[in-house]
Amino acid sequence: MDLFSRALNLIGGHPCSAETRFQGIATPSFHPDRLERIARMEAGHFWFVGRRAILQHWLRRIALPAEGLVLDAGCGTGWTVRWLADQGFRVMGVDVLSDGLRDLKARAPSLALVQGDARRLPLRAGGVFAVLLLDVLEHLEDHEALQEAQRVLKPGGWVLLSVPAFPWLWSARDREAGHRRRYTPMMLRSRLKEAGFRIIDMRFYMFLLFPLILASRWAGRHHPGFQGFEERPSRWLNRLLLQVVRLEVAMGRWIRWPWGSTLLALARKDPLCQSRNPGLDGASPQAGEDAGAPEPPSSKAGAP
């Protein structure tokens, strides 16, 4: 039995294969062709690079043990799974679509990839140290996905997530991406607390480029040719925007941006909490927004 199979047996997962079908798995809310477009952007597109930098900063803060499993639920192309594995994390990716998993498995056979629904994860309760839900909640019943994250997390485990911000920013891009909603801080805070999480950090992203985003959305509504502008900037423009995003992320460690097009949250399961649903066993965004929320210790263990 190889290391991948042993890891799956340990946590109760099931490997994906080319023959896997969607038996008992909900239909995804966007077309598989979109995965190809995302795959072309993830490595160098300014938005993905900035989001990764925030994620990396949080992973350094939460002191994951070396053996701690990170689950990327709704991993899409699996790019983040591979990136985390390269950084030395023990990581597994789960997604409802087999296309991206199959392609990544062909390129990186050692990665742990499982086909499954983020609302019904094929994992035992209480075995995961951190769950990533990166631009996933807006595609499905968010309360179900957060309850599943709560179930599979160990007591004291972490959830790191991102969602599109502000319902009034809704545009053709949201429809094309299969979004069901965009979030306000109050909405996201409510969902997390209802699922039993303690919010440690919540912040906006894409503040400095927000005027450009507003202009892009307005132009896209009136001139359909502009709808793909944000996804396909020219090479020189992407380099310029990347510098702006890096500046925002660096400054964001000391400045709490008042708005942005994306919301990110870091939240924690109660260290004394047992999984709420063992049935599958077998404020404005501010840091430490809950009263008395502890600051996660800095750590080098398992960190990039």
N, C-alpha and C positions, 0 to 999 in steps of 0.2 A: 504494500500500500504506500503510495507516494505521500509527500508532506501535505499536498493540497487535500487529498482525500482524508488524511488524518485530521486536518484542521476542520473540515466539514463535519466529520463524525463527532468531533469534540463539541461543536456548537449546534449540531442538529440540522445543518443545512443540506441542500441537494444540488449537485453540480448541474450546470446547464449543458446542453448539447445541441447540435444542429437539428436534431429530431424533435427538440422540445416544442410543444404546442401550448396554446393558452388555455389549458384545461383548468378551470377554476380561478383563472387570473383575469382581472378586469381589463377591458380594452383601454389602451392608453389614449390620452386626450390630445395627442398630436401625431402627425403622420411620421412614420419611420424615416422618410426622406429628409426630414429636418435634422436627424442625427448626423447625416453627412455634412450638412452646412455647419453644424456646431463643431464637428470634428475638425473642420478646416480653420475654425476660429480659436479654439481653446488654447493653443500653445502661445500665440502672440497677440491676440486681440486685446486692446487696452482694458476693456471691462473685465475680462477673465483674469488678466494679470493682476489688476488691483484687488479683485475679490480674493484671489489666492493669497495675496500678501496679508490681508486681514485674517484669513483663515489660519495662515501659518503663525501669525502673532498669537492668536488665541490658543492654538495647539501647544505653543511654548508655555503658555500661562497655566494650563490645567494639569500639569504634572502627571501625564499618563505613565503608568508603569511600563517597563520594557515589554512585558507580555500582554499588555492591554490591547484588546481588539477594537479597531475603529471600523464602523460599518458605514459605508456610503450608500444610503438608501435612495433609490432613484438615480443611479450613477450614470445613466445615459450611455455615452460613448465609452465610459470607463477611464477617461483621461485622468481624472483626479485620483482614481484608485492607483493607477500606475505611478503618478507623481508622488503620492504618499508612500507607496512601497519603495520608491527610489530614495525617499527621505529616511527610510529605516523603520517606518511604522508597520505594525502587523495589521493588515487591512483586508476587508472583503467588500465587494461591490454587489449590489442587488438592483435589478431593474426588470420591469415588466416586459420590455422589448428584448428579444433575443439577438437582434441584428448587431447592435453595438457590442454586446458581450461576446458574440461569436467572432467578430472581427478582431477584438482585442485579445481574445484567447488564442487566436492564431498567431498573433505577434508576440504575445507574452504568456506562454503556456503555464508558467508557475503561479500566475495570479489567481486568487480565490474569487470566482465570479459565479453568482447564483441568479437564476431567473426567478422572480417573485414580485409580489405586489407589496408596496410600502405599507398598505393597510392590513396586510396579513403576512407578515414576514415569516419565512420558513426557518425560524430559529427558535431555540428554547428560550425560556424566560430567564432574565438575570445573568446573561453571559457576556454582555458587551460593555466596554468602558466608555465609548463615545459614539454617537450617531450623527452623521451629517445628513441634512435635508436641504440640499443646495438647489434653490429654485424648483422645489417639488410641491410644496403645499398648495400653491395656486392651481395645480392641475387636478386636484382630487378633493375628497372629503377630508379636510385638514385635521379635524378633531380625531378621526380614526387613525391617521398616520401618526399623530402625536401620542395617542394612547398606545399605539404599537411600539413607538420609540420608548415610552415609559416602561412597557412590559419587558422588552429585551435588554434594557439597561440594568447594570448592576446598581445596587444602592449607592448613591453618590456619583453616578455616571453623568455624562454630559451630552447635551444636544447642541449642535452648532448649525444654524440655518440661515438661509437668505430667501427673501421674497420680494416681488415688485411692490413699490410703494405708491400710495395715493390713487384711489379709484378714479379721480378726475383726470389722471394721465392715460386712461384707457384709450387704446388706438387699434388700428388694423394690425399692428405688430402683436398685440395681445391675442387677438382672434387667431392669427396665423400660428402663434406658438401654442395654442390650445389652453390658454389661461381661462380660469373660471372667475377670478377675482384679482384685485390688487388690494394691498393692505394699508391701513393706518396704524400708527404705533398702538393705539388703544385696541384695535382688533387683534393684533398679534399678541399683545400682552394678555388679553383675555383668553385667547386660545391656549397659550402656554400655561396660564394659571389653572384653567379648567382641566388640563391634562395632568396637573400635579407638579409642574416644574417651578423652580425658583429662578427668577430672572436675575442674572449676574451682570450682563452687559447687553445693551441694545443701542444700535447706532445707525445713522443714515450713511449711505455711500453714494458717490457721484454728485456731491454738492458743487464743486467748482465748475463742473461741466453742465450743471442743471440748466442754465440759460440756453446752451446749445441743444440740449435734449428737448426743451420746450419748443424751440424753433423747428427742430426736426419733426416733432409730432404734429405741429401745426402745418408744416409744409406737406407732410405725408397725408393729412386729411384733405388737403386742397389740391395736391399734385401727386398722384399715385407713384410717379417715378421716384419720389424721395423716400418711399417707405423702407427701402433697403439701405439707406444711407448709414445708419448706425451699425449695421452688421458688416458693411463692406466699405469702410473708409479706404482711401488710397494709402499706399505704403508710407509716404511722407507724413500724411495727416495722422495715421495711426501712431507713428513715432512721436509726433508732437503731443497727441492726446495722452499717450502713455506717460510722458514726463509730467503732465498735469495730474494724472491719477496718482502717480508715485508721490508727488508732493502732497496731495490730499491725504493719502494714507499715512504718510510720515507725520504730518501735522495733526491728523486725527487722533493720535495717541495722547495729545494734550488739549485739543480743541474738540468740543462736542458740536458737530455740524447740525444746524437747525432743520435741514431738509436735504433731500436727495431722491433719486429715482429708485433706489434699492434700500431695503431694510435688512439688517443683519442682527441676529440675536445669539447670545450665549446663555444657556440655561442649564440648571442642574436638578437631577432627581434627588429627593431627600435621602441622605445617607442612611436613615433608619427605615426607609420605605420599602415595603414588599411590593412586587408587581401586582398591579390592580386587576389584570385580566389574564390569568394563567391558562385560559382555554386553549391556546395553541401550544402549550408546553409539550414537549416531546419532540401713565405718566408720559411725559415726553421721554423719548429714549435716552436713558442716562445709565452710566455704569453703576452697578450695585443698586438698582432702582428699588428693590424690595428692602424694607427696613431691616437693617442689620445684616444684609447680604455680605458674606465674607469675600474678600478679594482673593481670587485663586492664587496660590503661591507660584512664583517663577520656578522653572525647572529646566534642566537640560536632558533629563531622562526621556528617551524616546523622541526627543524633539529634533527637528531638522537642524 
